[in-house]
Amino acid sequence: MEGTYYDGGTLAVDPEALVQTAEDAFQSIRRYRYGLEAISKLIKSSDSIWKGEGGETFRRVYEEELKVAEEALETYEKYPQELLEYFGLYSNVIAEANAQADSIEVFQMV
């Protein structure tokens, strides 16, 4: 992922890149859903022109495959949500660390 790197002991995350990646994923999933909806409308409307066993079999198989695709999209939708949750955790940890660092008084070892 752009904006993230691992150097063997530290994972650095660019919060903006994390959020952008999640938003891009949400948009891609939304486009796929719209595409499936458009295809479904065409397939369902084919019953007026494609009659008989062939048409029925085609529509039945499509519906079965559509369920598989929808389940996959539901699974994929979880990933960008997780990225946003990680962003929230990351932001909270950084804010807490900065607050603690700001509260520590400067001292000198003698």
Contact map, one row per residue, 1 for C-alpha under 8 A:
11110000000000000000000000000000000000000000000000000000000000000000000000000000000000000000000000000000000000
11110000000000001000000000000000000000000000000000000000000000000000000000000000000000000000000000000000000000
11111000000111001100000000000000000000000000000000000000000000000000000000000000000000000000000000000000000000
11111100001111001000000000000000000000000000000000000000000000000000000000000000000000000000000000000000000000
00111110001110000000000000000000000000000000000000000000000000000000000000000000000000000000000000000000000000
00011111111100000000000000000000000000000000000000000000000000000000000000000000000000000000000000000000000000
00001111111000000000000000000000000000000000000000000000000000000000000000000000000000000000000000000000000000
00000111110000000000000000000000000000000000000000000000000000000000000000000000000000000000000000000000000000
00000111111000000000000000000000000000000000000000000000000000000000000000000000000000000000000000000000000000
00000111111100000000000000000000000000000000000000000000000000000000000000000000000000000000000000000000000000
00011110111110000000000000000000000000000000000000000000000000000000000000000000000000000000000000000000000000
00111100011111000000000000000000000000000000000000000000000000000000000000000000000000000000000000000000000000
00111000001111101100000000000000000000000000000000000000000000000000000000000000000000000000000000000000000000
00110000000111111100000000000000000000000000000000000000000000000000000000000000000000000000000000000000000000
00000000000011111110000000000000000000000000000000000000000000000000000000000000000000100110000000000000000000
00000000000001111111000000000000000000000000000000000000000000000000000000000000000000000000000000000000000000
01110000000011111111100000000000000000000000000000000000000000000000000000000000000000000000000000000000000000
00100000000011111111110000000000000000000000000000000000000000000000000000000000001100100000000000000000000000
00000000000000111111111000000000000000000000000000000000000000000000000000000000001100100000000000000000000000
00000000000000011111111100000000000000000000000000000000000000000000000000000000000000000000000000000000000000
00000000000000001111111110000000000000000000000000000000000000000000000000000001000000000000000000000000000000
00000000000000000111111111000000000000000000000000000000000000000000000000000011101100000000000000000000000000
00000000000000000011111111100000000000000000000000000000000000000000000000000001000000000000000000000000000000
00000000000000000001111111110000000000000000000000000000000000000000000000000000000000000000000000000000000000
00000000000000000000111111111000000000000000000000000000000000000000000000001001000000000000000000000000000000
00000000000000000000011111111100000000000000000000000000000000000000000000001001000000000000000000000000000000
00000000000000000000001111111110000000000000000000000000000000000000000000000000000000000000000000000000000000
00000000000000000000000111111111000000000000000000000000000000000000000000000000000000000000000000000000000000
00000000000000000000000011111111100000000000000000000000000000000000000010011000000000000000000000000000000000
00000000000000000000000001111111110000000000000000000000000000000000000000000000000000000000000000000000000000
00000000000000000000000000111111111000000000000000000000000000000000000000000000000000000000000000000000000000
00000000000000000000000000011111111100000000000000000000000000000000000000000000000000000000000000000000000000
00000000000000000000000000001111111110000000000000000000000000000000010010000000000000000000000000000000000000
00000000000000000000000000000111111111000000000000000000000000000000000000000000000000000000000000000000000000
00000000000000000000000000000011111111100000000000000000000000000000000000000000000000000000000000000000000000
00000000000000000000000000000001111111110000000000000000000000000100000000000000000000000000000000000000000000
00000000000000000000000000000000111111111000000000000000000000000000000000000000000000000000000000000000000000
00000000000000000000000000000000011111111100000000000000000000000000000000000000000000000000000000000000000000
00000000000000000000000000000000001111111110000000000000000000000000000000000000000000000000000000000000000000
00000000000000000000000000000000000111111111000000000000000000000000000000000000000000000000000000000000000000
00000000000000000000000000000000000011111111100000000000000000000000000000000000000000000000000000000000000000
00000000000000000000000000000000000001111111110000000000000000000000000000000000000000000000000000000000000000
00000000000000000000000000000000000000111111111000000000001000000000000000000000000000000000000000000000000000
00000000000000000000000000000000000000011111111000000000001000000000000000000000000000000000000000000000000000
00000000000000000000000000000000000000001111111110000000000000000000000000000000000000000000000000000000000000
00000000000000000000000000000000000000000111111111000010000000000000000000000000000000000000000000000000000000
00000000000000000000000000000000000000000011111111100011000000000000000000000000000000000000000000000000000000
00000000000000000000000000000000000000000000111111100000000000000000000000000000000000000000000000000000000000
00000000000000000000000000000000000000000000111111100000000000000000000000000000000000000000000000000000000000
00000000000000000000000000000000000000000000011111110110000000000000000000000000000000000000000000000000000000
00000000000000000000000000000000000000000000001111111111000000000000000000000000000000000000000000000000000000
00000000000000000000000000000000000000000000000001111111000000000000000000000000000000000000000000000000000000
00000000000000000000000000000000000000000000000000111111100000000000000000000000000000000000000000000000000000
00000000000000000000000000000000000000000000000001111111110000000000000000000000000000000000000000000000000000
00000000000000000000000000000000000000000000011001111111111000000000000000000000000000000000000000000000000000
00000000000000000000000000000000000000000000001000111111111100000000000000000000000000000000000000000000000000
00000000000000000000000000000000000000000000000000001111111110000000000000000000000000000000000000000000000000
00000000000000000000000000000000000000000000000000000111111111000000000000000000000000000000000000000000000000
00000000000000000000000000000000000000000011000000000011111111100000000000000000000000000000000000000000000000
00000000000000000000000000000000000000000000000000000001111111110000000000000000000000000000000000000000000000
00000000000000000000000000000000000000000000000000000000111111111000000000000000000000000000000000000000000000
00000000000000000000000000000000000000000000000000000000011111111100000000000000000000000000000000000000000000
00000000000000000000000000000000000000000000000000000000001111111110000000000000000000000000000000000000000000
00000000000000000000000000000000000000000000000000000000000111111111000000000000000000000000000000000000000000
00000000000000000000000000000000000000000000000000000000000011111111100000000000000000000000000000000000000000
00000000000000000000000000000000000100000000000000000000000001111111110000000000000000000000000000000000000000
00000000000000000000000000000000000000000000000000000000000000111111111000000000000000000000000000000000000000
00000000000000000000000000000000000000000000000000000000000000011111111100000000000000000000000000000000000000
00000000000000000000000000000000000000000000000000000000000000001111111110000000000000000000000000000000000000
00000000000000000000000000000000100000000000000000000000000000000111111111000000000000000000000000000000000000
00000000000000000000000000000000000000000000000000000000000000000011111111100000000000000000000000000000000000
00000000000000000000000000000000000000000000000000000000000000000001111111110000000000000000000000000000000000
00000000000000000000000000001000100000000000000000000000000000000000111111111000000000000000000000000000000000
00000000000000000000000000000000000000000000000000000000000000000000011111111100000000000000000000000000000000
00000000000000000000000000000000000000000000000000000000000000000000001111111110000000000000000000000000000000
00000000000000000000000000001000000000000000000000000000000000000000000111111111000000000000000000000000000000
00000000000000000000000011001000000000000000000000000000000000000000000011111111100000000000000000000000000000
00000000000000000000000000000000000000000000000000000000000000000000000001111111110000000000000000000000000000
00000000000000000000010000000000000000000000000000000000000000000000000000111111111000000000000000000000000000
00000000000000000000111011000000000000000000000000000000000000000000000000011111111100000000000000000000000000
00000000000000000000010000000000000000000000000000000000000000000000000000001111111110000000000000000000000000
00000000000000000000000000000000000000000000000000000000000000000000000000000111111111000000000000000000000000
00000000000000000110010000000000000000000000000000000000000000000000000000000011111111100000000000000000000000
00000000000000000110010000000000000000000000000000000000000000000000000000000001111111110000000000000000000000
00000000000000000000000000000000000000000000000000000000000000000000000000000000111111111000000000000000000000
00000000000000000000000000000000000000000000000000000000000000000000000000000000011111111100000000000000000000
00000000000000100110000000000000000000000000000000000000000000000000000000000000001111111110000000000000000000
00000000000000000000000000000000000000000000000000000000000000000000000000000000000111111111000000000000000000
00000000000000000000000000000000000000000000000000000000000000000000000000000000000011111111100000000000000000
00000000000000100000000000000000000000000000000000000000000000000000000000000000000001111111110000000000000000
00000000000000100000000000000000000000000000000000000000000000000000000000000000000000111111111000000000000000
00000000000000000000000000000000000000000000000000000000000000000000000000000000000000011111111100000000000000
00000000000000000000000000000000000000000000000000000000000000000000000000000000000000001111111110000000000000
00000000000000000000000000000000000000000000000000000000000000000000000000000000000000000111111111000000000000
00000000000000000000000000000000000000000000000000000000000000000000000000000000000000000011111111100000000000
00000000000000000000000000000000000000000000000000000000000000000000000000000000000000000001111111110000000000
00000000000000000000000000000000000000000000000000000000000000000000000000000000000000000000111111111000000000
00000000000000000000000000000000000000000000000000000000000000000000000000000000000000000000011111111100000000
00000000000000000000000000000000000000000000000000000000000000000000000000000000000000000000001111111110000000
00000000000000000000000000000000000000000000000000000000000000000000000000000000000000000000000111111111000000
00000000000000000000000000000000000000000000000000000000000000000000000000000000000000000000000011111111000000
00000000000000000000000000000000000000000000000000000000000000000000000000000000000000000000000001111111100000
00000000000000000000000000000000000000000000000000000000000000000000000000000000000000000000000000111111100000
00000000000000000000000000000000000000000000000000000000000000000000000000000000000000000000000000011111110000
00000000000000000000000000000000000000000000000000000000000000000000000000000000000000000000000000000111111000
00000000000000000000000000000000000000000000000000000000000000000000000000000000000000000000000000000001111100
00000000000000000000000000000000000000000000000000000000000000000000000000000000000000000000000000000000111110
00000000000000000000000000000000000000000000000000000000000000000000000000000000000000000000000000000000011111
00000000000000000000000000000000000000000000000000000000000000000000000000000000000000000000000000000000001111
00000000000000000000000000000000000000000000000000000000000000000000000000000000000000000000000000000000000111
